[in-house]
Amino acid sequence: MNIVWYGQSCFKLQCKDTVLVTDPFDKKIGLKPPYGAADIVTISHDHYDHNNFEALKNNPFVVDGEGEFEIKKISIRGINSFHDNSEGKERGNNTIYIIEMEDLKICHLGDFGQEGFLNGQLEKIGHVDILFVPVGGTFTIDWKLASSIVNQIEPRIVIPMHYKVAGIKGDLLKLDKVDSFCKEYGVSEKDAVDKFSIKKKDLPQEETKAVIMKISGSV
């Protein structure tokens, strides 16, 4: 599997000829939106920095909520959660996605804003190979809560998202940078990669490995 990041919570997951894009954003955030062809798009919630599926070509299948789906031999399960710590009263609902492709199990937390798991969410998530977790605070959990969530899920690989980067604008300037999360996991932004490629057999086994990614420019 090849993974690239476009900023915010938007990633491209590609195995062979199948492309899945998570949470594509609008250009209003200050970054270049993903464009090109995709087969599947997941939308964690209906905010402009997460729901711009119209930017993608190929009429992708859009998954935008709780439920179980299977598209092109890729299994996707949406788990309901909240965008805030007040059961959605401030920012609404959020969908956690469990994506199984190429023998890997990926968890994308979207704009998870709860201080902890509720209603059996952790059990529904289960074992995870790769976790995408927001760390920027303000609109989601911050790096400290993210670290606690990582410890509970115990993924083999964790990739931070939804934090302050160069070029971002508007309310998103309130986000924290990724440096504190990096220190927690003994990595540096200098180690950031353009693309992350992984196979099941190459997953770390002893402890969770943090991967920091650079922003890509297209799908």
C-alpha positions, 0 to 999 in steps of 0.5 A: 500500500502507498500512502500520501498526505495532502494536508488536514485529514486528507490522504490517498491510500492506493493498492494496485489500481484502486485509489481511496481518498479520505476527507478531501478539503476545499481550497478555502483552507489555503492548501491545494485541494486533491484532484485527479481520479479516485475510486472511493472517498470517505467523508468523516463529517460535512465541513468544508475542510473535509467534504470536497469530494467533487474535486475528484474525478472518476465519479468515486463511491462516496462513504459519508457515515455509519455502516458497513460497505464493500467496494472493489474488495475494500471493506469500510466500516463507519463508526459514529462518534462526536466532533467535540466532548459535548456529544456533538452539541458544539460541532456535531457528529464525526465518523471513524472509519475502519478500512481494510485493504491489501491485508492491512487494517487502517483506522481514520479518526476524522475530526475526533473530539472526544476526551475518551471512547464511548459506547463501545467505540474502542471495541468496535475499532479493534486491532489496527495496523495503521492509525490516522489521528488528529493532533492539532487541538482546538477543533479536535483532540490535541497531542496529549489526548491523541497520545492517550488514544494511541496507547488505547488502540495500540496501532503498529503505525501512527500518522498524525494529521489535522495540525498547523502547516505552512499555507493554512489560513482562516480559523485553522491557524488556531491549530497546534503544530505537530512538534509536541507529538513528534517529541512524544514519539521520538521523531522529527519533522525533518524525518517527514516522508513524501510517500509511505509504502508498507506491506503487512509483513513489514509492520513493526511488531515491538512498539508503535512507530510514528510516521510524519508525512510531507504534503503532496500536491495532487492525486 
